Structures are given as C-alpha cells and as structure tokens.
Amino acid sequence: MPHHELAKRPDVAKIKPVPGKTTSYSDPSLKNDPDARGIRLMVGATTKTWVITRRIDDKVRTITLGSFPDLPTIFDARDAAKAKMAAVTTGTDAQSTGINTLRDAIENHIANSTASTDTHDYYRTQIDRHLRDLFAKDVEKVTLADIENSLRPHLRIGDDGKRRATATYGHLRQIVSTAFKQASAHRRIPNVADGLGRVKPVPPKNRVQFDVDEAWPILDMIAAKKESNLLVAAGWELMLFTALRSKNAKELRWADVDLERKRLRVVGLKNDEDVTFPLCDRLVDLLGALPRTSEWVFPHRNDPTRHVASFGRELVADGVRVAPHDMRRLFTTAARRLRLSPYVIDQFRGDTEKGVQGVYDQGSMDHLTANQIAQQIEVECGLLPDSSVVRLAEMR
C-alpha cells in the first residue's frame, strides 16, 4: 500500500488517479493514533473516498466514511470514523440495520406494518412517481431543503396569496415523515423531516357538481351509460345504493352475494374490516339480472379471470360530472334526509364505529332501512313523489 501525506488538504488534492485501477493510500505519520488506525484514502478514476477497515465481532469490515473534498483531510475522516464506529458498535449503522436510503426505510416500515397491501402499493407508487430521487439518497445526506424541494411542486397558491397544501402534498409529506421516523429510530440520526413547516391544506372538494335541492340527475346518467356498457352502469348503480367505494365494488365476488337473503359481504373495507350489508330490493333485481360468467360480479371485458379495472373516472351529462366517490356523498345525503341515526348511517357506509356502543352493537342495519334509503334516492331523482303516504304504501 503506497504512503502519502494525508493530513493537509493540498497534499490530498495533489494525489492523481492511476488509469484503470483504484489505489489505496495510508499516512504512516498517524500510525500511533488509535482513532486513525485503519483509515485509508481510496483513489479511483474520478473519486477519492475515505474508508476504515476494522475487525468487528470477529469479522473484518470496511466502512465508507465519506469523500474528498467533503472530508478534506485524514483528521476529518478520523472524526467521521468515530461516529461511524459508534454506530457500528450499537448496531445502528447502515449495514447492521439494512437502512441506507429512504427507500430502505420505507420498505422496513412496510415489512413491519399491518396496513393493507393496497396501502403499501400506494406508498411505492407515489414514491416512484414523485419522490424517486429523494428516496434514492443516503438517508444521512438528505437535508430539509431536499425534502422541501421535492414537496414544493405540490403546493398551490391560494386566492389569498398564501401557499396551501394539495391532497397529494399531504400524502407525500406523510410518506416522507414515516420513512424518516423509521430511519431515525433504527439509525439514531436526526429526523430532519420534523423541520417541515406547516401549510394550510386546500379545502377538500366534498360537494357534487349539481344542486342537490333540485332533482338529482344521477339515475339518468347511469341509464345513459347502460346504452354503451351495461356492466359498468350496474357498478355505478351498486355504488349509489350501497355507498361502497369503487375498489370494493369492482372486487365483489358472486360468492359474497346472497340474493335469497338479500345481502352481500364486503371483504377488506378501508378500515380492514369485513362487513355484511343488507341489499335493497332494487339491487337484488339488478344483480339477479347480471350474467354470471366469472367468479367476479364485474369481470374484466377481455379477461374474465380478473375483475374490471375501473368503472371510469366520471359520468358526464349536460355539463355535470360525477365521480365514483360522489355516490357515497349522495347515499349519505339521502340517508340523513330520512333523519336516520348517525350510527346507522356509519354502518351502512362501512365506517369505523366511533363510540363504546359500537363495540357491542351486533348490527343495526336491516333490509327495511336499505329500502328506505333506496326509495329516498329515487325520490331525490324524481322517480317517486316526495310523499310520506306514498313511501308508506311502497314499504307495505
């Protein structure tokens, strides 16, 4: 191993690479310094990297300390080595924990998380789409400015001139915070994500695009969709009369549909619960008329072994656009106009029970109430007179 003066920056800067090979340099003048023992400068074609080689737990390990000129002399490398060796001793270094990058940290979190597979896939998709470069960096080298620069494109300037956080910004910030929390716990490094400033969120869009005090156009829009795709239209109708999310509706299997007992079982709601819901008569007739060509209620058009990929992003008619999640809004509106108890509406929506009674309640949903909500939706759409006398007659 060639020797060289490594105690001064100019001496280190003078070292030239040898074409086609990496050369290791040591400084014999520091051979009696126990903290500098084993430190070498690896000079390649384009980089100069400080490393230290030590025997740890009966194994010889070589640990990277940093690069020149970030660490300009062997004394700076020695200081870095103290911190690195302390981490190795406590098992909090990158090699011991398996966490070198933010990507490693989020994967470590996923491996120990009880969240659904869809949630984990969502994390990975958002990282690949928006945070790929940030999550590829060495976690110790990620700065607060790096995080802010990655999140800044997802801020919006509001009408008041202030920065506001979009929904995507909120999701990405949560993913970054989760990754750094995991890295900080395992690596014992500062959680720089804690330094992110607060920004007001963009008010969520939680309204449909038409006046709900007028006749709702949704059933006419679904009827128009039947002309081009009967199965997709049936999916929209199912979501409207059950408040199911599109994910749960498209993943529905015939094995979970019981038309005789007028109910369906939904596996894996957003809160990870499996719930059986009563079906209104309208949906019993709708599902009973659908062809059974697959295990899926809504099979993929080109591959019946898979369920449909989507019911479409929206329905459009006369300038009005409705999204799948609007079906939950309309279902909830109809149920509240009937003055149903909030806990009953929560159960129909598949929401997590909020109070102690919910732990003991064995199910307050029933077929009669499902029919009441369905008829209220029909009233709102102008298909039935808004008359309690008519409603009572229909219910007999």
Secondary structure, DSSP 8 states (H G I E B T S, - for coil): --B---SSHHHHHH----TTS-EEEB-GGGTT-TTTTTEEEEE-SS-EEEEEEEEETTEEEEEEEEETTTS-SHHHHHHHHHHHHHHHHHT-SHHHHT--BHHHHHHHHHHT--S-HHHHHHHHHHHHHH-HHHHHSBGGG--HHHHHHHHGGGEEE-TTS-EEE-HHHHHHHHHHHHHHHHHHHHH----GGGG----EE-----S-SS-TTS---HHHHHHHHHTT-HHHHHHHHHHHHH---HHHHHT-BGGGEETTTTEEEE-S-TTS--EEEE--HHHHHHHHTS---SSBSSB-SS-TTSB-S-S-S-EEETTEEE-TTHHHHHHHHHHHHTT--HHHHHHHHT----SHHHHH------HHHHHHHHHHHHHHTTSS-S-HHHHHHHH-
